[in-house]
Amino acid sequence: MNILISQGGADANIQDVEGITALHWACSVGSLEAVQLLLHMGANFNVMEVDGEKLTPLDYAIIGSHQEVAQLLIEQGALSVSSIRELAATMIQRCVRGYLVRKKYGPQLAKRKAESEDARMAEARAKQDAATVGSAGSGRSKQDEVGEVASAGAEEVDMGVAGTVEGSREASRGGVADREDKTAERMR
C-alpha cells in the first residue's frame, strides 16, 4: 500500500461502489500502520458509506473493537455516523428556529429600523437647516436645539426596539410560569 500511494500516486480517498475507502478497510481490520499512512496521505476520516448504514472509518474501528485505531481517529477529529447526524440535526434546528424568529419578529424589527432611520434623517436635515439659519451669538444655536430634539426621538425609537425584545422575553417567561402554575394546580 505504501508503494501504491507514495510512488504510484494512488488516491487515498477513492471509494468503491458502496462508498468504502481504503481507510474503512484499514479500520475494519485494525491496521494502525495502514491508518497512519492513509491519514498522512490525506485520507478523509469522516467519509461515509454510500449504501447501508453510512458508517465512517471510526464506526468500523469501534465495531471491530480496535481501540488504538479508534483513539487515533478521534485525536484527528473523526466523527461517528451518530455524531454527524446529531450535528446535522442541530444545524437544521438552528436554521428553522432562525427562520421562525425572523418570520415572527421580522416585520416589527423592520418597522422599528425604518422609524429609527427616519429619525436619523430628520436629525441630519435639522442640523443642515440650522447650519444655514444658525445664529452667530454666543448662546445656544438653533442647530443645537434641533439636534437634541431629533437625537431624543432616535433614542426613543431605539428604546422601543429594546423594550419590544425585553417584553417578548418577559412574556415568554411569564407564559412558562403560568403553564407551570396550571400544571401544579392539576397535580393537586
N, C-alpha and C positions, 0 to 999 in steps of 0.2 A: 504494500500500500504506500509506503514511504517513497518508493521509486516512482510509482504512478503519479503521485501528487507533485513531488519535487522536480522530477526530470521530465515526465510526460505531460505536465500541465493539466492534469485531471482536475475537474471542478469538484470541490468538496461538498457542494450544495445540490448536486444533481439528484433528482427524485425519480423513483420508478413509477409505474402506473398507479400504485396505491399511495404515492406520496412519501414513501420511506426513503430516507437518505442513508449514507454510509454511517453517519453519526447515530442514527436509530439502531443500526445493526451492531455497531461497536458497543453501544449502551446495553443492548439486549443480552450480549454475551459477557459483559463486564470487563472489556479490554481497556484498562486505564491508559495504556500507552497509545492505543489507536485513538481514543477520545482526545487525549492531549494533543496528538499530532493533528487531528482534524480541527480542533479548536484553534491551534496555531495557524493552520492554513485558512482560517476564516469561515469555518462551518457555522451555519446558523443554528444556534442551540434551541431556538423556540419554534422551529418549523414543525407544523402539524401534518399528520397523515391526511391524505385527500379522502380516502374511504374509511369506513369503520368508525372507531371511536375518536378519531382525530387526536391521537396521542402524540406527545412530544418526546424527544430523546430522554428527558428527565423521567417521564412516565415509564418508559422502557426500563431505565435503570432501577426505579423503585419497584416495579413489578418483578424484576429479576433479583431483587434483594442485593443489588450491587451498591453498597453504601459509599464506598470510596468514589465511585464514578458519580453517584448522585451528589455527593458533597462537592466535588469539583465543579459540576454543572451549576449547582446553587451558588457557589462562590463567583462564578462567571455571570450570574444574573439570570439563569434559566428559570422558566416557569413551567408548572404542570398545566395540563389542559383545564383543570378545575380553576386554577388561579387566573388563567387567561379569560375564562368565561365570567368569573366574578368581576374582573376589571372591565370587561366589555359591558356587563350589566350595569355597573356603577356609572360608566360613561354615558350609557343610554339614559339612565335615570336622571343624571345631571342635565342632559340636553332637554329632556321632557320637562323637568322642573323649571328650567330657564325659559322654555317656550311658554309654559303656563303662567309664569310670573309676568313675562313681557306682555302676554295676551291680556291678563287681568289689569295690570297697572300701567301698561304702556301708554294708553290714551291719556290717563291722568298726568303722568310724568311729562308727556309731550306738551300738554296744555300748560303745565307749570313752567316748562322750559321756554315756551313761546312768550308767556307773560313776563318772565324774567328778562328775556331778550328785548321785549318791548320796553321794559323799564330802563334797561341799559341804553337803548337807543334814545329814549326821552331824555335821559341824563346827558347824553352826548350832544343832543340838539340844544338843550337848555344851556350847556356850557358854551356852545358855539354862539348862541344868541346873546348870552350875557357878555361874551368877549367883545362882540361888536357894539353893544349898548352900554357896557360896564362903566362905572363911574371912575373918575381919576382921583377921588378923595382918599383920605387915609383910613376911612371906616371900611366896613364890610361891603363888598360889591354885590351887585345883583347876581353875578355869576356864582358867588359863594352860596348865597341863599338858595338859588335854584338847584345847584349841585347837591346840596344837603337834602332837599326835598326829594329829588329823584333817587338819591342814594338810599334814603329811608324806604322808599317804595320798593326798590330792588331787594333790600334786606327783608321786608315783609313777605315778598314772594318766595324768597329762599327759605324763610322760616316756615312758610306754608307747606313747602315740599317736605321739609324735615318733620313737621307736625303730622303730615299725612302718613309718612312712613312709620313714625312712632305710634300714631293712632292705630295703624294696622297691626303693629306688633302687640299693642295693649289689647286690642280687640281679640286677637288670636289667643293671647294668654288668658283673657277672660273667658273665652269660649271653652278652652281646655278646663279651666277651673269649674265652670258651670257644668260641663259634662261629668267631671269627677264628683261634684256635689250630687248630681242626679243619680249617678251610679251608686254612691254611698247610701242615698236615701232608699233606693230599691233594695239594697242588701239588707237593710234593717227590717 
